[in-house]
Amino acid sequence: MKPKLEKIPVHLSSSIAVKREITPYMDYPWHYHPEFEIIFVEKSYGIRLMGNHIGNFTDGDLMFISPNLPHVWRNDKKFYEGNMDLFVDVYVIQFLENALMNGFFDLPEFTQVKNLFIRGQQGVLIHGKDHRRISELIKAVYHASGIERLILFLKTLETIAKTPDFELLSSIGYANAITNTDTERINKVMSFMMENYSRKINVQEIADLVSLNKSSFCRYFKSRTHKTCSQFLNEIRIAHACKLLLNSNMTISEIGYETGYNNISHFNRQFRLITDMTAREYVKKYFRSTGS
């Protein structure tokens, strides 16, 4: 995929860019940028795409991302329907590796931070006992200014770098070969899949969106994502199914139909293929019970 290059505004009064966004929904396209990024989602939920990772996010999603790793957070459909009770509250810190001084992060005191920069090429999702401390530090960075902001920022980086409770999301290599082409085409395809995953989708229907014949589109999509169109669509559907399993009273069969599978056996096969467990095993792992 060739996501959109995001240009981060330069702030003359600060070495880092810090912002808090409270909006009805997330409207960024699939994008990348040359800055490192720390994202804390105070409130919101939906689906997260990062490199070749597809998964759900909810309140408290906390990530560290290294430069040029394509990513997007997209809300559930309800956010785009004018529901006033749903909104997004997210904190973002962005910085260049040379923001403080060329070679600053090469100092021996930053060895663990440099290792974090390497992990960030896959996207680092933070869990565990340090999650609350890190999220509080991010908020403190936002509210501070001057040298105090810089000190708190470095403390935030150190705490993220030292936490043992993290998950790497994407495969290696997605942050190194990105160019600023095909932006409109690939975002159109991605938006279509996310908006229509619950119904039957014909590949030719997607190919028509970007003015390609079916075979050309399949080659194009596979070359950008390292996945077939059907694999990508199935991962979106199963991600939504996982969310419904844990956050609704729907039965497994109902969830299968709701996420675009007219054949429950096919749903079960795809669920096991993508999650390495059955839907029942998934629910049991997260301490919930469900019917079928």
C-alpha positions, 0 to 999 in steps of 0.5 A: 500500500502507498499511504498518504505522507503526513506533514507535521507542522513545525513549532518554533517554540518547541522541539516536539509537536504535542496535540490533543484532538477532541473530534466526532470521529477519526478522519485521517487516511492511511498515512505515514510521516518521518516523525516518531509518534506516541499516541494515547487514545483516551476515548474512542473505539474501532479498528486499527491498521498498522503495516500489515496488522489489522486489529481492534482498538478501544479506550486506552489504546497506547502506541509508539510508532517509528518513522514511515510505518503506515497506520490509521485508526478508523472508528466504528460506523456509529461514529460517522452517523452523527451520534452525539454520545460518541466522540474521539479524545486522543493525545499525540506526541511527534518528534524527529530523531534529530529534534533535540540535536544531531546524535542526541539519542546516540548518547549511552544513556539512551541505549534502551530508547534506541532499542525502542526506536527499532521496535517502533518500526513494527508498531509497539502496543503498550499493555500492563502495569506501566500503561497508566504511568505512561498515559499520565506522563503523556498528558503531563507533556501536553499540559507542560511547556518549555524545559518542563515539557522537554524533561517530561517528554524524555521521561515518557520515552524512558518509561516506554522504552523500559516497559516489558509489557508490550506487543509488536503489531506489524511484520518487519519491513513495512517502514522502510520502502514507502513512497508518496504515490497511489494515495487516493487509490489505496485509501479509496479501496480501504475505505470501501472495505471498511464500510462494506465488510458486512455484505458480500463484496465482489473483487471486480466491484473494488477494482472498478473503484480504481479503474482497473480490471480484476487481474490488474487490481489483484496484482496491484493489491498483493504487491502493496499489502503482501496479502490478497484482497480476500485475505485483507477483507477477511482480517477486517471481518474477523477483527470486527467479529472479535469485538462483537464476541467480547462486547455484545450479546449476539451468538456466534452464528449471528456474529458470523452473519453480521460480519459478512459470512453467509456460511457459518462454517466458512466464518469458523474456518476464517476465524481459526485461520486468523486468530489460531483459535475458535470463536468459543476459545477466543471468548473463553480466553477473555473470560466471557461466555456466549451462545451459538 
